[in-house]
Amino acid sequence: MPPQAASDLACDVLVVGSGAGGLATAITARKRGLDVLVIEKEPFFGGTTAFSGGVLWVPGNPHAERAGLSDTREAARTYLRHEAGNAYDEAAVEAFLDAGPRMIEFFERETEVKFVLSGYPDYHPDAPGGAKAGRSVTAAAFDARKLGREIARLRPPLETITFIGMMFNSSNEDLKHFFRATRSLTSAAYVARRLARHLKDLAIHRRGVQITSGNALAARLAKTAFDLGIPIRTGTAAESLSVSDGRVTGAVVRDAEGERRIAARRAVVLACGGFPHDRERVSEAYPHVKRGAEHLSPTPSGNTGDGIRLGEAAGGAFEIRMANAAAWMPVSRVPLGGGRTGVFPHLVDRYKPGVVAVNRHGRRFTNEANSYHDTGAAMIRDGEGVDATAAWLICDHPTIRKYGLGYAKPAPVPIGRYVRNGYLVSGRTLPELAQAAGIDPDGLVATVDHYNRGAARGEDPAFGRGSTAFNRFLGDAEHRPNPNVAPIVKGPFYALKLVMGDLGTFDGLRTDTVGRVLRPDAHPVAGLYAVGNDRASIMGGAYPGAGITLGPIMTFGFITGHHLADEAA
């Protein structure tokens, strides 16, 4: 560790990272009277949050209560115990269930942050304690012009999930108008208004300013931080922690002007986004990467495990211990032109009727309309024993024109260029498609024939597509009798290759319920805290519902901020 010396800057609390965890901690601590400084190594603030759906899973939240949706703490506790299994952490879960609703109330009362109730069911709504609705809330849309000149530093949304830079709400209500634009005057008018407004914003501001989802949450948190006088110093990387007499007292950082020291009178809070781009740790933690499979994470490339390395260097405990080290997400590699590629997270298309996923043998291996985490885990299991973890989404021509497939948009957007650049593979017949995609032709033909026999009746006897409220939520509600099931019959046919990705890591530094980083002997490292994906997930590698990362992340940021203020009092 570098020796302690006179600092260029000083504060009560130094927060390293500007996503929801770091900013929630900073805002709460500042509201309680502490002097807070946030640093961020990337040129943008917002972290992974700015790429996310902006959904928070918080049982007992006030929006559900106002909507008259019945739920109980015992039901939520039962559900989490069922989901986490042997990894269930009673103390952390109780802290989360206690503080989560208060966190929502605090941010909506005291800050620019606002939420709306989401219609998402829990991902396993039929499990003990599961809920059909009410536990997920979504960040309300935001006019980014309220950030003033700071809008230039807000991380843009993930390029591959926008349309000419225009964002979509993470709810099904927004997307359905775009899917129906060629079949409904109401939807066509909705889309026309959105496009006109967006093109005007591009002309004036060179980016979309009517922002939604995680981009809106990041902007709302940052606007609050700026209003409270909390500096967010972007382009400033923490290189090491300063330690004096066994206590973390600040950090040595590097910015455009060189190295400087920041003294933290009360604490340093690590909020660097976990380790999805730390190649060494990913190779150790991800089973498919261990055996040589491709992995593409759509998280910010700066999430390279800095916080975990800093925490370990100060004596904090970290271990790869969860059955699932990350929130798995099936993704595809997108050619963007000019030698650039992007990563597309498959959040919606898998649920649509007429789309199935097969492995290299042409066989289905899971219910494709399950959550991205469950589908990803199924891909990993299916790839055991081989050096590739991949799947192919299969559909016919009417389906791709109605719903699109991955980065390929529905009609009226042409799809020919996606075939020409290799993103999509097409074939006039299923055997021709299989040959072009490298899939076993006999297996694919047999699989589609078997699937179509049930699909003609709106059924999926093999895997039960459409059997849960969550399956149906992201299907096509207007398709009868099953919003997730339709035959695959009319060529040309299309295939899109999926590989594994993630939305963030679950393994992290060991902490107590107030965020103090713990040593291997379970004693805290004095003056050091971790929030967000730098601290180990309370879910033990499970993914019970939409927003299961951001809900606890903001809740524990809220808890940590209050604890720091209480300690200073």
C-alpha positions in Angstrom: 0.0 0.0 0.0 1.2 3.5 -0.7 2.1 5.4 2.5 -0.4 8.0 3.7 0.5 11.5 2.7 -1.0 14.9 2.3 -4.0 14.6 0.0 -5.0 16.6 -3.0 -8.7 16.1 -2.1 -10.5 15.1 1.1 -14.1 14.0 1.9 -16.0 12.1 4.5 -16.9 9.3 2.1 -15.2 8.3 -1.1 -17.4 6.2 -3.4 -15.6 4.4 -6.2 -18.1 3.8 -9.0 -21.1 5.7 -10.3 -23.8 3.1 -10.9 -27.0 2.7 -8.8 -25.2 1.2 -5.8 -22.5 3.9 -5.6 -24.9 6.8 -6.2 -27.6 5.4 -3.8 -24.9 5.2 -1.1 -23.6 8.7 -1.9 -27.0 10.3 -1.9 -28.2 8.7 1.3 -25.0 9.7 3.1 -25.1 13.2 1.8 -28.7 13.6 2.8 -27.6 12.6 6.3 -25.0 15.4 6.3 -21.7 13.7 5.2 -19.4 15.2 2.6 -19.2 12.7 -0.3 -17.1 12.4 -3.4 -17.8 9.9 -6.3 -15.1 8.9 -8.7 -15.6 6.9 -11.9 -12.8 5.6 -14.1 -14.9 5.6 -17.3 -15.6 8.9 -19.2 -19.4 8.4 -18.4 -21.3 8.1 -15.2 -24.1 5.5 -14.7 -22.2 2.2 -14.8 -24.1 -1.0 -15.7 -27.3 0.7 -14.4 -27.3 2.9 -17.5 -27.4 -0.2 -19.7 -30.1 -2.0 -17.7 -33.8 -2.3 -17.7 -34.0 0.0 -14.7 -36.2 -2.6 -12.8 -36.0 -3.1 -9.1 -37.4 -6.1 -7.3 -38.7 -4.9 -3.9 -41.4 -7.0 -2.1 -43.8 -4.8 -0.1 -43.0 -1.7 -2.2 -45.5 1.2 -1.8 -46.6 1.1 -5.4 -47.9 -2.4 -5.1 -49.6 -1.5 -1.8 -51.3 1.5 -3.4 -52.4 -0.7 -6.3 -54.1 -3.1 -3.9 -51.8 -6.0 -4.8 -51.7 -8.3 -1.8 -48.4 -9.6 -0.6 -46.8 -10.5 2.7 -43.3 -10.4 4.0 -43.6 -14.1 4.9 -44.5 -14.9 1.3 -41.5 -13.0 0.0 -39.3 -14.7 2.6 -40.6 -18.1 1.6 -40.0 -17.4 -2.1 -36.4 -16.2 -1.5 -35.7 -19.2 0.8 -37.0 -21.6 -2.0 -35.0 -19.8 -4.7 -31.7 -19.5 -2.8 -31.8 -23.0 -1.3 -28.6 -23.8 0.7 -27.2 -20.3 -0.1 -30.0 -18.5 1.7 -28.6 -15.8 3.9 -31.2 -15.0 6.5 -29.6 -11.9 8.0 -29.2 -10.3 4.6 -32.7 -11.2 3.4 -34.3 -9.8 6.5 -32.3 -6.6 6.1 -33.4 -6.3 2.5 -37.1 -7.0 3.2 -37.0 -4.5 6.0 -35.3 -1.7 4.2 -36.5 -2.2 0.6 -39.9 -0.4 0.9 -38.3 2.3 3.0 -35.6 2.8 0.3 -38.3 3.3 -2.3 -40.2 5.8 -0.1 -37.0 7.7 0.7 -35.8 8.1 -2.9 -39.2 9.1 -4.2 -39.7 11.6 -1.3 -36.3 13.1 -1.1 -34.8 12.9 -4.6 -35.4 13.1 -8.4 -35.8 9.3 -8.5 -39.3 8.1 -9.3 -40.7 4.7 -10.1 -43.8 3.1 -11.7 -45.3 -0.3 -10.9 -44.2 -2.9 -13.4 -46.4 -5.7 -14.5 -43.7 -8.3 -14.3 -44.6 -11.5 -12.5 -41.8 -13.2 -10.5 -39.8 -15.4 -12.7 -41.1 -18.5 -10.9 -44.5 -17.3 -9.9 -45.8 -20.8 -9.2 -43.0 -21.6 -6.7 -43.8 -21.3 -2.9 -44.3 -17.7 -2.1 -44.1 -16.5 -5.7 -46.2 -13.6 -6.9 -48.1 -12.9 -10.2 -47.3 -9.2 -10.0 -46.4 -6.3 -7.7 -42.8 -6.9 -6.6 -41.1 -5.2 -9.5 -41.0 -1.4 -10.1 -39.4 0.4 -13.0 -37.6 3.8 -13.1 -40.0 6.4 -14.6 -39.0 8.0 -17.9 -36.8 11.1 -17.6 -36.1 14.2 -19.7 -32.3 14.1 -19.8 -32.2 17.8 -20.6 -32.7 18.4 -16.9 -29.0 17.3 -16.5 -27.9 20.5 -18.4 -24.4 20.2 -19.7 -23.9 17.1 -17.6 -25.9 15.2 -20.2 -22.7 14.8 -22.2 -21.3 12.6 -19.4 -24.4 10.3 -19.0 -23.5 6.9 -20.3 -25.5 6.3 -23.5 -27.8 3.2 -23.6 -26.5 0.0 -25.0 -26.3 0.6 -28.7 -27.7 -2.7 -29.8 -31.0 -2.4 -28.0 -31.9 1.0 -29.4 -33.4 1.9 -32.8 -31.4 4.8 -34.3 -30.5 5.7 -30.7 -34.1 5.6 -29.5 -34.8 3.8 -26.2 -37.7 1.6 -25.4 -39.4 1.1 -22.1 -38.5 -2.2 -20.5 -42.2 -3.0 -20.2 -44.1 -5.0 -22.8 -46.6 -2.1 -23.3 -44.1 0.1 -25.1 -42.7 -2.6 -27.4 -46.0 -4.0 -28.4 -46.8 -0.8 -30.4 -43.6 -1.3 -32.4 -44.4 -4.9 -33.1 -47.9 -3.9 -34.3 -47.0 -0.7 -36.2 -47.8 -2.3 -39.6 -51.1 -3.8 -38.4 -52.7 -1.2 -36.1 -53.4 2.5 -36.8 -53.1 3.2 -33.1 -49.7 1.6 -32.9 -48.6 3.3 -36.2 -49.5 6.7 -34.8 -47.7 5.9 -31.5 -44.6 4.9 -33.3 -44.7 7.9 -35.6 -44.9 10.3 -32.6 -42.0 8.6 -30.9 -39.9 8.7 -34.1 -40.7 12.3 -34.8 -39.8 13.4 -31.3 -36.6 11.4 -31.3 -35.4 12.7 -34.6 -36.0 16.2 -33.3 -33.9 15.4 -30.2 -31.1 14.0 -32.4 -31.0 17.1 -34.5 -30.8 19.4 -31.4 -28.9 17.4 -28.8 -27.2 14.7 -30.9 -28.7 12.0 -28.7 -32.1 10.9 -27.5 -33.2 12.9 -24.4 -36.5 11.2 -23.6 -34.8 8.3 -21.8 -36.3 5.3 -20.1 -35.3 2.2 -18.2 -31.8 2.1 -16.6 -30.6 5.1 -18.4 -33.4 7.1 -16.8 -32.6 5.6 -13.3 -28.9 6.6 -13.8 -29.8 10.1 -14.9 -32.2 10.6 -12.0 -29.7 9.5 -9.5 -27.0 11.7 -11.0 -29.3 14.7 -11.2 -29.9 14.3 -7.5 -26.2 13.9 -6.7 -25.4 17.1 -8.6 -28.3 19.0 -6.9 -26.8 17.9 -3.6 -23.4 19.1 -4.5 -21.9 15.6 -4.8 -19.0 15.8 -7.3 -18.8 12.9 -9.8 -15.3 12.9 -11.1 -15.3 10.8 -14.3 -12.1 9.6 -15.9 -10.7 9.0 -12.5 -9.5 5.5 -11.6 -8.7 4.2 -8.1 -5.3 2.6 -8.3 -4.8 1.6 -4.7 -6.3 2.1 -1.2 -4.5 4.1 1.5 -4.2 2.3 4.8 -3.1 3.7 8.1 -2.9 1.7 11.4 -5.1 -1.0 9.8 -7.8 1.4 8.6 -8.6 2.4 5.0 -8.2 6.1 4.9 -8.6 7.0 1.3 -7.3 6.1 -2.2 -4.6 6.9 -4.7 -6.3 7.7 -8.0 -5.2 8.6 -11.5 -7.0 11.1 -13.7 -6.0 13.1 -16.8 -3.6 15.2 -14.8 -1.8 12.3 -13.2 -1.8 10.7 -9.8 -3.4 12.2 -6.7 -4.5 11.2 -3.3 -8.0 11.4 -1.9 -8.4 11.2 1.9 -11.6 9.7 3.2 -12.3 10.6 6.8 -15.0 8.0 7.3 -14.9 5.4 4.6 -14.2 4.2 1.1 -17.1 2.5 -0.6 -16.3 0.1 -3.5 -19.0 0.2 -6.2 -17.1 -0.8 -9.3 -19.6 -3.2 -11.0 -18.2 -6.6 -10.2 -15.9 -8.6 -12.5 -17.7 -9.4 -15.9 -14.7 -8.2 -17.9 -11.9 -9.6 -15.6 -10.7 -12.3 -17.9 -8.8 -14.2 -15.3 -11.6 -14.3 -12.7 -14.2 -15.0 -15.4 -12.2 -18.0 -16.6 -12.1 -19.3 -13.0 -15.8 -18.6 -12.2 -17.7 -19.4 -15.4 -17.9 -23.2 -16.2 -18.5 -22.7 -19.9 -15.5 -20.4 -20.2 -13.4 -22.9 -18.3 -14.1 -25.5 -21.1 -13.3 -23.0 -23.9 -16.7 -21.6 -24.8 -17.3 -18.1 -26.0 -18.7 -15.5 -23.6 -19.8 -12.0 -24.6 -20.9 -9.6 -21.8 -23.0 -6.6 -22.8 -22.0 -4.9 -19.5 -19.6 -1.8 -19.6 -16.1 -2.8 -20.6 -14.7 -1.0 -17.6 -16.2 -3.5 -15.2 -12.9 -5.3 -14.8 -13.0 -6.3 -11.2 -11.2 -3.2 -9.8 -13.3 -3.0 -6.6 -12.7 -6.6 -5.8 -9.0 -6.4 -6.3 -8.8 -3.3 -4.1 -10.9 -5.0 -1.4 -8.7 -8.1 -1.5 -5.5 -6.0 -1.3 -6.9 -4.4 1.9 -7.6 -7.8 3.4 -11.2 -8.4 2.3 -12.4 -11.9 1.5 -13.5 -13.0 -1.9 -14.3 -16.5 -3.2 -15.9 -18.2 -6.2 -18.6 -20.0 -4.4 -22.1 -19.6 -6.0 -23.6 -22.2 -8.3 -24.1 -19.4 -10.8 -21.4 -16.8 -10.6 -23.4 -14.3 -12.8 -26.8 -13.3 -14.1 -26.7 -15.4 -17.3 -28.0 -13.8 -20.5 -28.1 -15.4 -24.0 -26.6 -13.0 -26.4 -25.7 -12.7 -30.1 -22.7 -10.9 -31.7 -23.9 -8.1 -34.0 -21.9 -6.8 -36.9 -22.3 -3.0 -36.7 -20.2 -2.0 -39.7 -16.8 -0.4 -40.0 -15.2 -3.4 -38.3 -17.2 -2.8 -35.1 -19.3 -5.5 -33.4 -21.9 -5.2 -30.6 -23.6 -7.6 -28.2 -27.4 -8.0 -28.3 -29.1 -9.4 -25.1 -32.0 -11.6 -26.0 -34.6 -10.2 -23.6 -37.8 -10.4 -25.6 -37.7 -12.4 -28.9 -37.4 -15.8 -27.2 -40.9 -15.5 -25.8 -42.7 -14.9 -29.0 -44.8 -17.5 -30.7 -43.1 -19.3 -33.5 -39.6 -19.0 -32.1 -37.7 -22.0 -30.6 -34.1 -22.6 -29.6 -32.1 -25.7 -30.6 -28.6 -27.0 -29.9 -26.0 -28.1 -32.5 -27.9 -31.4 -32.8 -31.1 -29.6 -33.8 -32.7 -30.5 -30.5 -34.6 -28.2 -28.1 -33.2 -28.3 -24.6 -35.4 -25.9 -22.5 -38.4 -23.7 -22.3 -37.2 -20.8 -24.3 -39.8 -18.5 -22.7 -38.2 -18.9 -19.3 -36.1 -16.0 -17.9 -32.8 -15.2 -19.5 -31.0 -16.5 -16.4 -32.8 -19.8 -16.5 -32.3 -20.1 -20.3 -28.6 -19.3 -19.9 -28.2 -21.9 -17.2 -29.9 -24.4 -19.5 -27.4 -23.5 -22.3 -24.5 -24.1 -19.9 -25.8 -27.5 -18.9 -26.5 -28.5 -22.5 -22.9 -27.6 -23.4 -21.3 -29.8 -20.7 -18.6 -32.0 -22.1 -17.9 -29.9 -25.2 -15.9 -26.7 -25.8 -18.8 -24.7 -27.1 -21.9 -23.3 -25.4 -24.2 -22.2 -28.1 -27.8 -22.4 -29.3 -29.7 -21.2 -32.4 -33.1 -19.4 -32.4 -35.2 -20.8 -35.2 -38.2 -19.2 -36.8 -40.1 -18.9 -40.1 -40.6 -15.8 -42.4 -44.0 -14.6 -41.1 -42.6 -14.7 -37.5 -39.5 -12.7 -38.2 -41.4 -10.1 -40.1 -43.9 -9.8 -37.3 -41.6 -9.8 -34.3 -38.1 -9.4 -35.6 -35.3 -11.7 -34.3 -32.5 -10.3 -32.1 -31.0 -7.2 -33.6 -33.0 -7.8 -36.8 -36.1 -5.6 -36.6 -39.7 -6.5 -37.6 -41.4 -5.2 -40.8 -41.2 -2.7 -42.4 -37.4 -2.6 -41.6 -35.7 -4.8 -44.3 -33.8 -7.9 -43.1 -31.7 -8.7 -46.1 -28.7 -6.9 -44.8 -28.7 -9.1 -41.7 -28.5 -12.2 -43.9 -25.8 -10.6 -46.1 -23.6 -9.7 -43.1 -24.0 -13.1 -41.5 -26.0 -12.1 -38.5 -28.9 -14.2 -39.7 -28.7 -17.5 -41.5 -31.5 -18.3 -43.9 -32.7 -21.3 -45.9 -35.6 -22.1 -48.2 -36.2 -25.3 -46.3 -35.3 -26.5 -42.8 -32.6 -28.9 -44.1 -31.1 -26.1 -46.1 -31.1 -23.8 -43.1 -29.5 -26.5 -40.9 -26.7 -27.0 -43.4 -26.0 -23.3 -43.6 -26.0 -22.8 -39.8 -24.0 -25.9 -39.0 -26.9 -27.7 -37.3 -27.7 -31.4 -37.7 -30.4 -31.4 -40.4 -32.2 -34.6 -39.4 -32.3 -33.4 -35.8 -33.8 -30.0 -36.7 -36.4 -31.4 -39.0 -37.5 -33.9 -36.4 -37.6 -31.3 -33.7 -39.7 -28.8 -35.7 -42.1 -31.5 -36.8 -42.6 -32.6 -33.2 -43.0 -29.1 -32.0 -45.4 -28.2 -34.7 -47.8 -31.0 -33.8 -48.4 -29.5 -30.4 -48.1 -25.9 -31.6 -51.0 -26.4 -34.0 -53.1 -26.8 -30.8 -51.3 -24.0 -29.0 -49.4 -26.5 -26.8 -45.8 -27.4 -26.0 -45.9 -30.8 -24.4 -42.1 -31.1 -24.4 -41.2 -28.0 -22.4 -44.5 -26.2 -21.5 -44.0 -22.8 -23.2 -46.7 -20.5 -22.0 -47.4 -22.5 -18.8 -46.5 -19.7 -16.4 -47.6 -16.1 -15.9 -44.1 -15.0 -16.6 -43.9 -16.9 -19.9 -47.1 -15.3 -21.0 -46.1 -11.8 -19.9 -43.5 -11.4 -22.6 -45.3 -13.4 -25.2 -47.9 -12.0 -27.7 -51.1 -11.5 -25.7 -53.1 -11.2 -28.9 -52.0 -14.6 -30.2 -54.4 -17.4 -29.3 -54.7 -19.8 -27.6 -51.1 -19.6 -26.3 -49.1 -16.3 -26.4 -45.8 -18.2 -26.6 -46.6 -21.0 -29.1 -47.1 -21.0 -32.9 -46.1 -23.5 -35.6 -42.9 -22.9 -37.7 -44.2 -23.7 -41.2 -43.6 -21.1 -43.9 -40.1 -20.5 -45.5 -37.7 -19.1 -45.9 -36.6 -20.1 -42.4 -34.0 -18.2 -40.2 -31.5 -19.1 -37.6 -29.6 -16.8 -35.2 -26.7 -18.1 -33.2 -26.7 -17.4 -29.4 -23.7 -17.6 -27.1 -23.5 -17.0 -23.4 -23.3 -13.5 -21.8 -24.2 -12.0 -18.5 -25.8 -8.9 -16.9 -23.4 -8.7 -14.1 -21.6 -11.0 -11.5 -23.1 -12.5 -8.4 -19.9 -13.6 -6.5 -18.3 -10.6 -4.7 -16.6 -9.4 -1.6 -18.0 -10.8 1.6 -19.8 -8.1 3.6 -22.0 -7.8 6.6 -25.6 -6.4 6.3 -24.4 -2.8 6.5 -21.8 -3.3 3.8 -18.6 -3.5 5.7 -16.1 -5.6 3.8 -15.1 -8.7 5.9 -11.8 -10.4 6.3 -11.6 -14.2 6.0 -12.0 -14.4 9.8 -15.3 -12.4 9.4 -14.0 -9.3 11.1 -14.5 -6.1 9.1 -11.8 -4.2 7.3 -12.0 -0.8 9.1 -13.1 2.0 6.9 -13.9 -0.2 3.8 -17.4 -0.9 2.4 -18.7 -2.6 -0.7 -22.1 -2.1 -2.5 -23.5 -3.1 -5.9 -22.0 -6.0 -7.7 -18.7 -5.6 -5.7 -20.4 -7.3 -2.8 -21.7 -10.8 -3.0 -25.3 -11.1 -4.0 -27.8 -12.0 -1.3 -29.5 -14.4 -3.7 -26.7 -17.0 -3.7 -26.7 -17.2 -7.5 -30.4 -17.4 -8.0 -32.5 -15.0 -10.1 -36.0 -14.9 -8.7 -37.5 -11.9 -10.5 -37.1 -8.8 -12.7 -34.9 -6.4 -10.9 -33.3 -8.8 -8.4 -30.0 -7.1 -8.9 -31.0 -3.4 -8.7 -33.5 -3.9 -5.9 -31.0 -5.2 -3.4 -28.2 -2.9 -4.9 -30.1 0.3 -4.1 -31.5 -1.1 -0.9 -28.1 -2.0 0.5 -26.7 1.3 -0.8 -29.4 3.0 1.2 -28.5 0.9 4.3 -24.8 1.6 3.9 -25.3 5.4 3.5 -27.4 5.5 6.7 -24.9 3.4 8.6 -22.0 5.7 7.6 -24.0 8.7 8.9 -24.9 6.9 12.1 -21.3 6.0 12.7 -20.3 9.6 12.2 -22.9 11.0 14.5 
